[in-house]
Amino acid sequence: MSDIEEFDPFEDLSDDELDALLAQGAGFDGIDVEEAPAADRAQGFRSGFVALVGRPNAGKSTLMNACYGQKVAITSPVAQTTRRRMRAVVNRPGYQLVFVDTPGIHKPKDGLGSELNRSALSELNDVDVVCFTLDATKPFGRGDAWVAERVKQSSAHKVLVITKADRADQAQVMAQIDAAREEVDFEDVIVTSANERFNVDEFIDLLCSYLPEGPMWFPEGMGTDTTDEVQVAEFVREKVLLHTREEIPHSVGVICDYFERTKKVVRIHAIIFVERDGQKGIIIGHKGEMIKRIGTDARLDLERLFDSKVFLELDVKVKAGWRDDAAQIRRFGYAADE
Ligand SMILES: Nc1nc2c(ncn2[C@@H]2O[C@H](COP(=O)(O)OP(=O)(O)OP(=O)(O)O)[C@@H](O)[C@H]2O)c(=O)[nH]1
């Protein structure tokens, strides 16, 4: 066994050691926006934060990626894919928009679910614009009304964003708009399809029109404040979500505990945590086929992301009941105040 394989942040490290590791960026968001470098800008520069909120699966992450022009947040058909507030910076001449993708707001079934809700709701008053994302293909339900009620209480500008218009007819879209408008007095409504890039640029222009005068929060060229280790953990988790079914996706947490970039190659080690031995067996698969598939798919994505050859090594470990354990949720980086 190599040193890397023996490394387990949950079992071998004290809390202090783990904190020191995390401070270096292992698995967690790195930059505090408050301390982000603010470049001097000519007067009239406008900037601000835009939160995408809505039910799980509404298409928030896909829309943010489309606005950014590259994959920064993972997406999947599995509800509650997003567990971290991911930020993506979009620059336009005279403007800087910082998108904040939030976890889908839902009725929580465990500690993790409650934490995800807290994380999403905490953004509502911390941003300049709140975008209520509403899936055009699903009828407006009680869950949507609940989210709408929270949006209504936000002091930010409010925009209704209908998503997945490519899969809905006009009557469905109109019904969604009418239902949402019954709940909230939106300042604007826009119908989009991230998949077909329909109204994506128009959406960005619309958001820019709401931005207050402000500094450049992130230097040009910095697209996200997410660390390499967080990107790795998220991309690996996405492949688990895409290749597994039923309870597995919700039981999985991933941490990247080794990341080394040289001129020629990126070497990575990540651990996939599940809650039960049976789940570990499913992730590994018959003769290791499943873990191999997850690893290959994640590696291909990471090679694109880092524009480099990547060596990715994965381990699978069991951490029973982590979703109801606040300390573990925090260690994965899924806590609301991360
Ligand atoms: N047809 C179509 N599908 C879309 C579009 N946008 C998103 N989807 C699909 O909808 C599903 C959910 O998308 P996500 O972007 O992960 O949704 P989310 O709101 O971030 O979900 P959570 O992480 O659960 O909060 C995925 O299967 C996407 O491919 C779109 O414009 N058109």
Ligand as a Chemical Component Dictionary entry (heavy atoms), coordinates in Angstrom:
data_LIG
# 
_chem_comp.id                   LIG 
_chem_comp.type                 NON-POLYMER 
_chem_comp.pdbx_formal_charge   0 
_chem_comp.three_letter_code    LIG 
# 
loop_
_chem_comp_atom.comp_id 
_chem_comp_atom.atom_id 
_chem_comp_atom.alt_atom_id 
_chem_comp_atom.type_symbol 
_chem_comp_atom.charge 
_chem_comp_atom.model_Cartn_x 
_chem_comp_atom.model_Cartn_y 
_chem_comp_atom.model_Cartn_z 
_chem_comp_atom.pdbx_ordinal 
LIG N1  N1  N 0 -34.006 19.391 -21.254 1  
LIG C1  C1  C 0 -33.318 20.133 -20.380 2  
LIG N2  N2  N 0 -32.846 19.558 -19.262 3  
LIG C2  C2  C 0 -32.168 20.339 -18.387 4  
LIG C3  C3  C 0 -31.957 21.725 -18.620 5  
LIG N3  N3  N 0 -31.296 22.220 -17.552 6  
LIG C4  C4  C 0 -31.097 21.195 -16.716 7  
LIG N4  N4  N 0 -31.595 20.057 -17.212 8  
LIG C5  C5  C 0 -31.544 18.711 -16.591 9  
LIG O1  O1  O 0 -32.216 18.733 -15.336 10 
LIG C6  C6  C 0 -31.539 17.874 -14.397 11 
LIG C7  C7  C 0 -31.220 18.656 -13.135 12 
LIG O2  O2  O 0 -30.323 19.702 -13.471 13 
LIG P1  P1  P 0 -29.371 20.373 -12.378 14 
LIG O3  O3  O 0 -28.731 21.542 -13.038 15 
LIG O4  O4  O 0 -28.481 19.358 -11.730 16 
LIG O5  O5  O 0 -30.477 20.851 -11.338 17 
LIG P2  P2  P 0 -30.274 21.580 -9.909  18 
LIG O6  O6  O 0 -31.404 22.538 -9.757  19 
LIG O7  O7  O 0 -28.901 22.153 -9.795  20 
LIG O8  O8  O 0 -30.477 20.356 -8.945  21 
LIG P3  P3  P 0 -30.086 20.161 -7.375  22 
LIG O9  O9  O 0 -28.625 19.966 -7.321  23 
LIG O10 O10 O 0 -30.869 18.965 -6.997  24 
LIG O11 O11 O 0 -30.542 21.386 -6.630  25 
LIG C8  C8  C 0 -30.284 17.345 -15.123 26 
LIG O12 O12 O 0 -30.567 16.059 -15.592 27 
LIG C9  C9  C 0 -30.099 18.324 -16.257 28 
LIG O13 O13 O 0 -29.463 17.751 -17.390 29 
LIG C10 C10 C 0 -32.451 22.303 -19.835 30 
LIG O14 O14 O 0 -32.311 23.486 -20.146 31 
LIG N5  N5  N 0 -33.140 21.450 -20.665 32 
# 
loop_
_chem_comp_bond.comp_id 
_chem_comp_bond.atom_id_1 
_chem_comp_bond.atom_id_2 
_chem_comp_bond.value_order 
_chem_comp_bond.pdbx_ordinal 
LIG N1  C1  SING 1  
LIG C1  N2  DOUB 2  
LIG C1  N5  SING 3  
LIG N2  C2  SING 4  
LIG C2  C3  DOUB 5  
LIG C2  N4  SING 6  
LIG C3  N3  SING 7  
LIG C3  C10 SING 8  
LIG N3  C4  DOUB 9  
LIG C4  N4  SING 10 
LIG N4  C5  SING 11 
LIG C5  O1  SING 12 
LIG C5  C9  SING 13 
LIG O1  C6  SING 14 
LIG C6  C7  SING 15 
LIG C6  C8  SING 16 
LIG C7  O2  SING 17 
LIG O2  P1  SING 18 
LIG P1  O3  DOUB 19 
LIG P1  O4  SING 20 
LIG P1  O5  SING 21 
LIG O5  P2  SING 22 
LIG P2  O6  DOUB 23 
LIG P2  O7  SING 24 
LIG P2  O8  SING 25 
LIG O8  P3  SING 26 
LIG P3  O9  DOUB 27 
LIG P3  O10 SING 28 
LIG P3  O11 SING 29 
LIG C8  O12 SING 30 
LIG C8  C9  SING 31 
LIG C9  O13 SING 32 
LIG C10 O14 DOUB 33 
LIG C10 N5  SING 34 
# 
